[in-house]
Amino acid sequence: MNIKSDVLIVGSGAAGLTLALNLADHRKVTLISKETLVDSSTWYAQGGIAAVLAKEDTVESHIQDTLKVGDGICDEQAVRFTIENSKAAIEWLIDMGVEFTRTADGTDYHLTQEGGHSQRRVIHSDDTTGREISDSLAQRVRQHQNITVYEKHLAVDLIKDGERCLGAYILERATGLIKTFSASHTVLATGGASKVYFYTSNPDGASGDGYALAARAGCRLANMEFNQFHPTCLYHPQAKSFLLSEALRGEGAILRLPDGEAFMERFDVRGDLASRDIVARSIDFEMKRSGLNHVMLDMTHADKSVIQQKFPSIFETCLSFGYDMSKVPVPVVPAAHYTCGGVMVDLSGKTDIDRLYAIGEVSYTGLHGANRMASNSLLECIVFGKAAAEVILNDDPIDQPELPLWDSSMVVESDEKIIVNHNWNLVRRLMWDYVGIVRSNKRLAKAAAELAAIQAEVEDYYWNFSVTSDLIELRNLTQVAEHIIKSAQLRKESRGLHFSIDHPKKMNLTEPTVIKP
């Protein structure tokens, strides 16, 4: 089966949906969703979108805050481009029907403040901003006659002719059928890779597919060592690391040890409003120093009505697990949350491969540097989704050749599927134990050696047995893990999200860490 369109978009988070809607009046668009159309990391985002909207705020202030949090290795041109377009991005979302929370008198939009920001500049929809954006954009996507959506489909590999991308092989998860999709332009909007870690705030689909697809096609990856761990995820065996928004600390929540001691001011003058890398590392230090399973997030000083009004979803979820935030502190732990590195692109999302683009978390634009500032990620999705659309619309579609169909004649069904499940858990535990918040040369070397053995087994399995969605994800996961480890070994310093006990000082290593194919 050969399915043709002008633009093939792999991924249906904020970046993919934004791109599709900005193209669809002029191009035929195929949109691939791994699960349902709205099941992405975007849907789970709580805090909001950072943008220069308040009268007392300035573009320059937002730029400087971002550069500071990025710890010296942001691409200033990318930072400036993103933030200069922040207001327009919010206005476009409002035009698309996104309803943001207003002030009590209804005269303006309510803005909150998060770690690293010097101003209140985070516009939000209560504490379910991602859900509001996903639902609003997805509704318009479904209604547009030029957008065809394939849900529960998973990309297997990109198709190339020399240095030009012609489309991708896509697995229909329900049937196991692999279809051939051809397009004049192909865009990866597949999200992050935090599922490579055992504890993560991300949905199950965040298995790093786009990074692996791009690397196998010949793209460079950059700064894969900078993996952001969200400091405050609910510690509960049934919670699956439910994220407690950084906006809670923006509204006065305090991190405490189980004995009630507030500890963040010992690590940073900004206290609980320090950037995420510092907060996560501080929590990790305290947990290891004292043998703790968690620390506490204390919001008991706030009125219950205020918490319910500002954080209704978080309040109800915590309550369902037995924690009334207005009465008791909530146990929290760090969990893998965001991949700051990615596929190297320019300011329009172009990769090293002709007619292949990458936007959103899967890309490396240079915006985040060594540490992502809170709520800049959704902004990046919208700004670069619109930027990629503009360039693609100025690039004429090409005549699409008939592409070869997927050949599965030489493989058989596996009778040892336990190998996939076992290695899936093995990789994630290995990355958590050896390539987590604090690293060392010895841990990284051990991770590399153990991963190499797992990869050899996975590749042998891939080429000899029928392809399944679990196998595709495992293959991608192991390859992304390899890139993270290699990048971490190359950076002989501690900076931002990458902290090594063997290289504790910050050196003059301001260029991105680049892994070439």
PyMOL commands that set and color helices and strands:
alter all, ss='L'
color gray80, all
select helices_A, chain A and resi 14-23+41-44+59-69+76-84+86-95+129-143+194-196+209-217+247-250+264-266+271-273+276-290+304-310+312-320+360-362+376-393+418-434+441-464+469-490
alter helices_A, ss='H'
color red, helices_A
select strands_A, chain A and resi 2-10+29-32+49-50+111-112+122-123+147-150+153-161+164-172+178-188+221-222+227-234+254-256+295-298+330-339+342-344+356-358+363-364+514-515
alter strands_A, ss='S'
color yellow, strands_A
deselect
rebuild
show_as cartoon
